[in-house]
Amino acid sequence: MNATILPEKENHYPVLLNEIISIITPQYGGTFIDCTFGQGGYTKKILEYPKTKVIALDRDPESLKISSGLIEKFNKRFFFKNKKFSQLDELELNNKNINSIIFDLGFSYTQIKDKNKGLSFNSYGDLNMKMGLNEFSAKDVINKLDKSDLEKIFKFFGDEKDSKKIASSIVKNRKKNKIDTQGLVKIIEISKKKRNHKIHVATKIFQSLRIFVNKEISELIYGLINATKILKPGGKIVVVTFHSLEDKIVKFFFKSLSEKKSISRYMPEVKEEDNLFQLGNKKPILPSNSELKMNPPSRSAKLRYVIKEKDIFNFEKEILKKFNFLIEIENLSKKL
Ligand SMILES: C[S@@+](CC[C@H](N)C(=O)[O-])C[C@H]1O[C@@H](n2cnc3c(N)ncnc32)[C@H](O)[C@@H]1O
């Protein structure tokens, strides 16, 4: 499970903050987009540099409280929108002079502690998992979707080996009563043959439901596509991921658009030298030992970044084709 905060001390630790600051270099000024404002960890640090402006987004309306304090303090340098980052192209930007766009994916410690959101398998009451601006909840998914659809969600979004058995058991149990959070945990505990003692038995199913309810796959893909479109040449896209599915998407997006062969294969009209990105790092940047000590949940964080070389249009075809099967699974929600 990801979170950017140290639970024991309830302090806020934005993951890989120093590494991000050294990549985006706010000391030279400019406009930055923080796509996942959360507790404002990155935004506050960037605003410490006087010649900067930050446009921040977060889908969770709770972020409005923290952002309103910053609006008062930094008016004209800080702007907040309660929007999803897939809608980056809808920002009314005066000019396309964006220096860097940053994504710190997943959920925050505050969100997982929020009982109403029901993101944790330790929650009681109805299933929910909505981070904000959602169309349906985990309660709808578990109590309404077909067995085969549930199985696909668990398998492809959670990499859960016992997907079939768990989906069957859910469908059998919901005939008697609606399934709530602890009801689901119990079904998973009974259904699972082998246990991995390093993680909670319900971790993968809860992750898959969170991804599905929040449409995290299409959010990430369209977030990256639209970030690329609004970024100025020379600008950077920086992404921190917390699980392998996210990292796979980011890695493919960055790599395939930085390599000559992939561009020329799918877009023969573009000349070989016309790469969209230059890769910032070949291997992901990981938290240092001292960060891991201070903030153990940062252990699954991976940072990747690219520098945009030039404006190229219609680059998204290959990306959408590659991940279409995952977007199709998200589209099962149309049945709800
Ligand atoms: C890991 S936290 C970010 C923490 C932040 N970097 C900080 O230092 O406080 C992730 C945040 O991203 C938000 N979020 C997740 N998916 C989003 C999306 N598609 N669009 C906008 N915000 C999103 C969540 O609501 C959460 O507040």
PDBQT file of the ligand as one rigid body, heavy atoms in Angstrom, charges set to zero:
ROOT
HETATM    1  C1  LIG A 401      -0.015  10.336  -2.804  1.00  0.00    +0.000 C 
HETATM    2  S1  LIG A 401      -1.120  11.663  -2.639  1.00  0.00    +0.000 S 
HETATM    3  C2  LIG A 401      -0.187  13.085  -3.065  1.00  0.00    +0.000 C 
HETATM    4  C3  LIG A 401       0.547  13.705  -1.924  1.00  0.00    +0.000 C 
HETATM    5  C4  LIG A 401       1.223  15.015  -2.282  1.00  0.00    +0.000 C 
HETATM    6  N1  LIG A 401       2.316  14.851  -3.216  1.00  0.00    +0.000 N 
HETATM    7  C5  LIG A 401       1.726  15.712  -1.058  1.00  0.00    +0.000 C 
HETATM    8  O1  LIG A 401       2.938  15.919  -0.947  1.00  0.00    +0.000 OA
HETATM    9  O2  LIG A 401       0.934  16.037  -0.194  1.00  0.00    +0.000 OA
HETATM   10  C6  LIG A 401      -2.102  11.473  -4.065  1.00  0.00    +0.000 C 
HETATM   11  C7  LIG A 401      -3.187  12.523  -4.230  1.00  0.00    +0.000 C 
HETATM   12  O3  LIG A 401      -3.593  12.467  -5.600  1.00  0.00    +0.000 OA
HETATM   13  C8  LIG A 401      -4.964  12.605  -5.691  1.00  0.00    +0.000 C 
HETATM   14  N2  LIG A 401      -5.376  11.953  -6.933  1.00  0.00    +0.000 N 
HETATM   15  C9  LIG A 401      -5.336  10.630  -7.224  1.00  0.00    +0.000 A 
HETATM   16  N3  LIG A 401      -5.748  10.422  -8.478  1.00  0.00    +0.000 NA
HETATM   17  C10 LIG A 401      -6.053  11.635  -9.008  1.00  0.00    +0.000 A 
HETATM   18  C11 LIG A 401      -6.533  12.069 -10.278  1.00  0.00    +0.000 A 
HETATM   19  N4  LIG A 401      -6.797  11.202 -11.250  1.00  0.00    +0.000 N 
HETATM   20  N5  LIG A 401      -6.711  13.389 -10.491  1.00  0.00    +0.000 NA
HETATM   21  C12 LIG A 401      -6.443  14.289  -9.482  1.00  0.00    +0.000 A 
HETATM   22  N6  LIG A 401      -6.009  13.930  -8.252  1.00  0.00    +0.000 NA
HETATM   23  C13 LIG A 401      -5.807  12.625  -8.020  1.00  0.00    +0.000 A 
HETATM   24  C14 LIG A 401      -5.507  11.944  -4.451  1.00  0.00    +0.000 C 
HETATM   25  O4  LIG A 401      -6.785  12.452  -4.129  1.00  0.00    +0.000 OA
HETATM   26  C15 LIG A 401      -4.434  12.294  -3.408  1.00  0.00    +0.000 C 
HETATM   27  O5  LIG A 401      -4.779  13.462  -2.720  1.00  0.00    +0.000 OA
ENDROOT
TORSDOF 0
